[in-house]
Amino acid sequence: MVGFSDKLRFMNLLIDDIRLAKEIGIKSCQECTFSNGGQYFAAVHNNVVQIFSTYTCENIGNLRGHSGKVSSEMASMTLATLQVYS
Protein backbone atom coordinates (compact mmCIF):
# COMPACT_ATOMS: atom_id res chain seq x y z
CA MET A 1 0.00 0.00 0.00
CA VAL A 2 1.52 3.28 -1.17
CA GLY A 3 -0.09 6.69 -0.73
CA PHE A 4 0.37 9.27 -3.48
CA SER A 5 -1.02 12.78 -3.77
CA ASP A 6 -3.67 11.67 -6.27
CA LYS A 7 -4.50 8.06 -5.23
CA LEU A 8 -3.79 5.21 -2.86
CA ARG A 9 -2.14 2.36 -4.74
CA PHE A 10 -2.05 -1.30 -3.75
CA MET A 11 1.23 -2.68 -5.10
CA ASN A 12 2.67 -6.19 -5.48
CA LEU A 13 6.29 -6.42 -4.39
CA LEU A 14 8.20 -8.96 -6.49
CA ILE A 15 11.86 -10.00 -6.38
CA ASP A 16 12.96 -7.49 -9.02
CA ASP A 17 9.86 -5.39 -9.67
CA ILE A 18 6.95 -3.51 -8.09
CA ARG A 19 3.63 -3.87 -9.92
CA LEU A 20 0.36 -2.02 -9.52
CA ALA A 21 -2.49 -4.27 -8.39
CA LYS A 22 -5.31 -1.77 -7.65
CA GLU A 23 -5.85 1.97 -7.42
CA ILE A 24 -8.16 3.48 -4.83
CA GLY A 25 -9.41 7.05 -5.23
CA ILE A 26 -8.25 8.47 -1.90
CA LYS A 27 -6.20 11.64 -2.31
CA SER A 28 -3.35 12.36 0.12
CA CYS A 29 -3.95 9.35 2.38
CA GLN A 30 -2.21 10.14 5.68
CA GLU A 31 -2.30 6.69 7.23
CA CYS A 32 -3.22 3.13 6.39
CA THR A 33 -3.32 0.02 8.55
CA PHE A 34 -4.19 -3.64 8.00
CA SER A 35 -6.33 -5.85 10.24
CA ASN A 36 -4.71 -8.64 12.25
CA GLY A 37 -5.67 -11.28 9.66
CA GLY A 38 -4.91 -9.00 6.71
CA GLN A 39 -8.38 -9.32 5.19
CA TYR A 40 -9.24 -5.63 5.78
CA PHE A 41 -7.40 -2.34 5.73
CA ALA A 42 -8.34 1.14 6.89
CA ALA A 43 -7.26 4.33 5.13
CA VAL A 44 -7.47 7.84 6.59
CA HIS A 45 -8.26 11.04 4.72
CA ASN A 46 -8.82 14.13 6.90
CA ASN A 47 -11.59 13.17 9.35
CA VAL A 48 -12.89 10.04 7.58
CA VAL A 49 -11.64 6.48 8.08
CA GLN A 50 -12.55 4.20 5.18
CA ILE A 51 -12.57 0.40 5.63
CA PHE A 52 -11.76 -1.78 2.59
CA SER A 53 -11.55 -5.49 1.79
CA THR A 54 -7.92 -6.35 0.99
CA TYR A 55 -8.89 -9.00 -1.57
CA THR A 56 -11.32 -6.92 -3.65
CA CYS A 57 -10.40 -3.35 -2.56
CA GLU A 58 -14.15 -2.76 -2.12
CA ASN A 59 -15.14 -0.04 0.36
CA ILE A 60 -17.15 -1.82 3.05
CA GLY A 61 -17.65 1.13 5.38
CA ASN A 62 -16.81 4.71 6.31
CA LEU A 63 -16.30 6.03 9.82
CA ARG A 64 -17.30 9.69 10.04
CA GLY A 65 -18.01 12.03 12.89
CA HIS A 66 -14.52 12.85 14.09
CA SER A 67 -14.36 16.52 15.06
CA GLY A 68 -10.85 17.01 13.67
CA LYS A 69 -8.29 15.29 11.50
CA VAL A 70 -7.61 11.69 12.42
CA SER A 71 -4.06 11.64 13.78
CA SER A 72 -3.42 7.91 14.17
CA GLU A 73 -4.94 4.46 14.12
CA MET A 74 -4.13 1.42 16.19
CA ALA A 75 -2.30 -1.28 14.26
CA SER A 76 -4.43 -3.96 15.93
CA MET A 77 -7.58 -3.56 13.86
CA THR A 78 -10.00 -6.48 14.02
CA LEU A 79 -13.41 -6.94 12.46
CA ALA A 80 -15.08 -6.03 15.75
CA THR A 81 -12.89 -3.11 16.87
CA LEU A 82 -10.87 -0.26 15.44
CA GLN A 83 -9.47 2.41 17.73
CA VAL A 84 -9.10 5.79 16.08
CA TYR A 85 -7.59 8.93 17.60
CA SER A 86 -8.27 12.45 16.45
Backbone as ProteinMPNN parsed JSONL, in Angstrom:
{"seq_chain_A": "MVGFSDKLRFMNLLIDDIRLAKEIGIKSCQECTFSNGGQYFAAVHNNVVQIFSTYTCENIGNLRGHSGKVSSEMASMTLATLQVYS", "coords_chain_A": {"N_chain_A": [[0.848, -1.151, 0.0], [0.713, 2.07, -1.02], [0.744, 5.495, -0.597], [-0.109, 8.194, -2.613], [-0.194, 11.582, -3.905], [-2.427, 11.813, -5.512], [-3.8, 9.326, -5.496], [-4.413, 6.249, -3.68], [-2.413, 3.461, -3.816], [-2.357, 0.007, -4.317], [0.157, -2.201, -4.241], [2.073, -4.87, -5.711], [4.832, -6.489, -4.476], [7.596, -7.753, -5.944], [10.421, -9.946, -6.62], [12.251, -8.541, -8.301], [10.812, -6.322, -9.088], [8.134, -3.913, -8.861], [4.722, -3.982, -8.951], [1.634, -2.557, -9.981], [-1.4, -3.302, -8.442], [-4.044, -2.52, -7.668], [-5.887, 0.563, -7.79], [-7.008, 3.073, -5.633], [-9.305, 5.596, -5.088], [-8.391, 7.684, -3.13], [-7.296, 10.688, -2.121], [-4.19, 11.992, -1.042], [-3.688, 10.235, 1.247], [-3.211, 9.884, 4.642], [-2.64, 7.899, 6.483], [-2.549, 4.346, 6.805], [-3.68, 1.142, 7.698], [-3.539, -2.375, 8.333], [-5.784, -5.098, 9.118], [-5.586, -7.567, 11.777], [-5.688, -10.186, 10.634], [-5.262, -9.529, 8.019], [-7.261, -9.312, 6.129], [-8.708, -6.982, 5.871], [-8.297, -3.431, 5.411], [-7.686, -0.148, 6.66], [-8.006, 3.2, 5.672], [-7.027, 6.58, 6.005], [-8.344, 9.787, 5.469], [-8.278, 13.067, 6.04], [-10.857, 13.669, 8.184], [-12.145, 11.239, 7.966], [-12.373, 7.746, 8.153], [-11.858, 5.084, 6.106], [-12.928, 1.806, 5.455], [-11.735, -1.078, 3.874], [-11.944, -4.086, 1.87], [-9.241, -6.249, 1.618], [-8.837, -8.128, -0.388], [-10.591, -7.538, -2.541], [-10.559, -4.811, -2.702], [-12.797, -3.343, -2.211], [-14.877, -0.814, -0.855], [-16.085, -1.156, 2.293], [-17.116, 0.231, 4.356], [-17.478, 3.442, 6.023], [-16.112, 5.551, 8.46], [-17.273, 8.221, 10.048], [-17.586, 11.454, 11.622], [-15.646, 12.355, 13.303], [-14.296, 15.055, 15.079], [-12.04, 16.468, 14.332], [-9.021, 16.264, 12.304], [-8.005, 12.917, 11.738], [-5.518, 11.544, 13.658], [-4.052, 9.232, 14.212], [-4.094, 5.639, 13.946], [-4.815, 2.533, 15.55], [-2.681, -0.25, 15.229], [-3.738, -2.711, 15.619], [-6.203, -3.636, 14.321], [-9.304, -5.221, 14.238], [-12.091, -7.164, 13.033], [-14.181, -6.565, 14.73], [-13.354, -4.358, 16.269], [-11.898, -1.101, 16.047], [-9.645, 1.23, 16.883], [-9.529, 4.656, 16.88], [-7.862, 7.748, 16.783], [-8.288, 11.195, 17.197]], "CA_chain_A": [[0.0, 0.0, 0.0], [1.522, 3.282, -1.17], [-0.09, 6.686, -0.733], [0.369, 9.266, -3.484], [-1.025, 12.778, -3.766], [-3.668, 11.673, -6.272], [-4.499, 8.064, -5.225], [-3.793, 5.214, -2.863], [-2.14, 2.363, -4.739], [-2.052, -1.3, -3.749], [1.227, -2.68, -5.104], [2.668, -6.186, -5.483], [6.288, -6.423, -4.393], [8.204, -8.957, -6.491], [11.865, -10.002, -6.383], [12.962, -7.491, -9.019], [9.858, -5.39, -9.67], [6.947, -3.513, -8.091], [3.629, -3.872, -9.92], [0.364, -2.022, -9.519], [-2.493, -4.269, -8.392], [-5.309, -1.766, -7.654], [-5.847, 1.974, -7.419], [-8.158, 3.481, -4.828], [-9.413, 7.046, -5.227], [-8.252, 8.47, -1.898], [-6.201, 11.639, -2.307], [-3.354, 12.357, 0.121], [-3.954, 9.345, 2.379], [-2.21, 10.141, 5.677], [-2.297, 6.694, 7.23], [-3.223, 3.128, 6.391], [-3.322, 0.016, 8.552], [-4.193, -3.638, 8.002], [-6.33, -5.851, 10.24], [-4.706, -8.638, 12.247], [-5.67, -11.279, 9.665], [-4.908, -9.0, 6.712], [-8.381, -9.32, 5.194], [-9.237, -5.63, 5.776], [-7.397, -2.335, 5.729], [-8.336, 1.139, 6.891], [-7.259, 4.33, 5.127], [-7.472, 7.844, 6.593], [-8.264, 11.04, 4.723], [-8.815, 14.127, 6.904], [-11.588, 13.169, 9.353], [-12.89, 10.043, 7.578], [-11.64, 6.482, 8.075], [-12.553, 4.199, 5.177], [-12.571, 0.402, 5.625], [-11.76, -1.783, 2.593], [-11.549, -5.488, 1.789], [-7.924, -6.348, 0.994], [-8.893, -8.997, -1.568], [-11.321, -6.919, -3.645], [-10.405, -3.354, -2.562], [-14.146, -2.764, -2.123], [-15.142, -0.043, 0.355], [-17.15, -1.822, 3.049], [-17.65, 1.127, 5.377], [-16.813, 4.706, 6.311], [-16.295, 6.032, 9.823], [-17.298, 9.691, 10.044], [-18.006, 12.027, 12.89], [-14.515, 12.854, 14.087], [-14.36, 16.518, 15.064], [-10.852, 17.009, 13.672], [-8.29, 15.291, 11.5], [-7.605, 11.688, 12.424], [-4.063, 11.637, 13.78], [-3.416, 7.913, 14.169], [-4.938, 4.46, 14.115], [-4.131, 1.42, 16.194], [-2.296, -1.278, 14.261], [-4.43, -3.959, 15.935], [-7.581, -3.564, 13.865], [-9.997, -6.482, 14.024], [-13.414, -6.939, 12.456], [-15.079, -6.031, 15.749], [-12.891, -3.108, 16.867], [-10.874, -0.255, 15.437], [-9.469, 2.407, 17.726], [-9.099, 5.785, 16.079], [-7.591, 8.927, 17.601], [-8.273, 12.454, 16.45]], "C_chain_A": [[0.904, 1.227, 0.0], [0.583, 4.452, -1.397], [0.59, 7.734, -1.599], [-0.561, 10.464, -3.321], [-2.368, 12.637, -4.477], [-4.472, 10.422, -5.939], [-3.728, 7.223, -4.224], [-3.614, 4.009, -3.776], [-1.719, 1.115, -3.975], [-1.067, -1.959, -4.705], [1.653, -4.094, -4.718], [4.178, -6.039, -5.522], [6.858, -7.761, -4.826], [9.71, -8.914, -6.244], [12.588, -8.84, -7.054], [12.038, -6.43, -9.618], [8.782, -5.035, -8.645], [5.848, -3.273, -9.105], [2.362, -3.366, -9.256], [-0.703, -3.108, -9.558], [-3.843, -3.555, -8.488], [-5.022, -0.313, -7.326], [-7.138, 2.322, -6.702], [-8.168, 5.0, -4.803], [-9.424, 7.814, -3.925], [-7.05, 9.378, -2.09], [-5.497, 11.892, -0.987], [-3.688, 11.544, 1.367], [-2.838, 9.517, 3.409], [-1.761, 8.884, 6.397], [-3.143, 5.528, 6.742], [-2.763, 2.003, 7.305], [-4.129, -1.211, 8.15], [-4.734, -4.293, 9.264], [-5.363, -6.962, 10.62], [-4.599, -9.786, 11.248], [-5.291, -10.835, 8.266], [-6.052, -8.922, 5.726], [-9.013, -7.941, 4.999], [-8.099, -4.633, 5.953], [-8.205, -1.057, 5.864], [-7.42, 2.234, 6.366], [-7.877, 5.625, 5.646], [-7.301, 8.971, 5.592], [-9.017, 12.092, 5.522], [-9.53, 13.535, 8.114], [-12.451, 11.948, 9.042], [-11.943, 8.84, 7.528], [-12.454, 5.559, 7.184], [-12.013, 2.788, 5.348], [-12.754, -0.311, 4.288], [-11.465, -3.263, 2.799], [-10.214, -5.544, 1.065], [-7.99, -7.126, -0.318], [-9.55, -8.33, -2.771], [-11.121, -5.41, -3.729], [-11.749, -2.636, -2.588], [-14.297, -2.023, -0.805], [-16.315, -0.679, 1.081], [-17.686, -0.955, 4.173], [-16.811, 2.38, 5.546], [-17.128, 5.103, 7.742], [-16.162, 7.545, 9.805], [-17.648, 10.177, 11.441], [-16.867, 12.477, 13.78], [-14.499, 14.374, 13.959], [-13.167, 17.151, 14.364], [-10.219, 15.956, 12.799], [-7.943, 14.079, 12.348], [-6.085, 11.673, 12.456], [-3.382, 10.281, 13.741], [-4.46, 6.83, 14.353], [-4.132, 3.419, 14.874], [-3.834, 0.362, 15.143], [-3.041, -2.583, 14.496], [-5.914, -3.858, 15.585], [-8.126, -4.975, 13.702], [-11.349, -6.16, 13.407], [-14.337, -6.257, 13.46], [-14.647, -4.668, 16.266], [-11.851, -2.417, 16.005], [-10.788, 0.984, 16.296], [-8.856, 3.506, 16.887], [-8.931, 6.994, 16.995], [-7.599, 10.164, 16.712], [-7.812, 13.581, 17.332]], "O_chain_A": [[1.74, 1.406, 0.885], [-0.271, 4.41, -2.282], [1.733, 8.114, -1.345], [-1.6, 10.362, -2.669], [-3.344, 13.276, -4.084], [-5.695, 10.428, -6.076], [-2.549, 7.46, -3.961], [-4.561, 3.583, -4.437], [-0.848, 1.158, -3.107], [-1.411, -2.246, -5.852], [1.601, -4.469, -3.547], [4.735, -5.523, -6.491], [6.641, -8.781, -4.171], [10.215, -7.928, -5.707], [13.451, -8.216, -6.437], [12.427, -5.718, -10.545], [8.555, -5.772, -7.685], [6.005, -2.462, -10.017], [2.062, -3.708, -8.113], [-0.892, -3.761, -10.584], [-4.691, -3.938, -9.294], [-4.032, 0.002, -6.666], [-8.223, 1.915, -7.116], [-7.144, 5.622, -4.523], [-10.384, 8.531, -3.644], [-5.919, 8.905, -2.206], [-6.137, 11.993, 0.06], [-3.944, 12.113, 2.429], [-1.664, 9.323, 3.096], [-0.627, 8.808, 6.871], [-4.289, 5.695, 6.326], [-1.583, 1.921, 7.647], [-5.262, -1.096, 7.685], [-4.209, -4.074, 10.356], [-4.431, -7.264, 9.874], [-3.505, -10.31, 11.041], [-5.023, -11.675, 7.407], [-5.846, -8.505, 4.586], [-9.778, -7.749, 4.054], [-7.073, -4.941, 6.56], [-9.267, -0.906, 5.261], [-6.209, 2.203, 6.586], [-9.099, 5.753, 5.718], [-6.259, 9.1, 4.951], [-10.237, 12.022, 5.665], [-8.882, 12.956, 8.986], [-13.391, 11.654, 9.78], [-10.862, 8.906, 6.942], [-13.618, 5.282, 7.476], [-10.8, 2.58, 5.383], [-13.793, -0.172, 3.642], [-10.819, -3.649, 3.774], [-10.068, -4.945, -0.001], [-7.267, -6.806, -1.261], [-9.112, -8.534, -3.903], [-11.481, -4.797, -4.734], [-11.825, -1.46, -2.945], [-13.899, -2.529, 0.244], [-17.421, -0.736, 0.543], [-18.615, -1.357, 4.875], [-15.613, 2.396, 5.26], [-18.272, 5.003, 8.185], [-15.079, 8.084, 9.575], [-17.967, 9.383, 12.327], [-17.099, 12.934, 14.899], [-14.667, 14.915, 12.866], [-13.277, 18.265, 13.851], [-10.791, 14.89, 12.574], [-7.626, 14.204, 13.531], [-5.434, 11.777, 11.416], [-2.244, 10.181, 13.282], [-5.56, 7.074, 14.849], [-2.902, 3.43, 14.838], [-4.656, 0.112, 14.261], [-2.984, -3.479, 13.654], [-6.774, -3.982, 16.457], [-7.478, -5.828, 13.095], [-11.705, -4.989, 13.277], [-15.186, -5.455, 13.073], [-15.502, -3.88, 16.671], [-11.042, -3.054, 15.332], [-11.768, 1.718, 16.423], [-7.809, 3.327, 16.264], [-9.758, 7.235, 17.875], [-7.007, 10.184, 15.633], [-7.732, 14.724, 16.883]]}, "name": "protein", "num_of_chains": 1, "seq": "MVGFSDKLRFMNLLIDDIRLAKEIGIKSCQECTFSNGGQYFAAVHNNVVQIFSTYTCENIGNLRGHSGKVSSEMASMTLATLQVYS"}
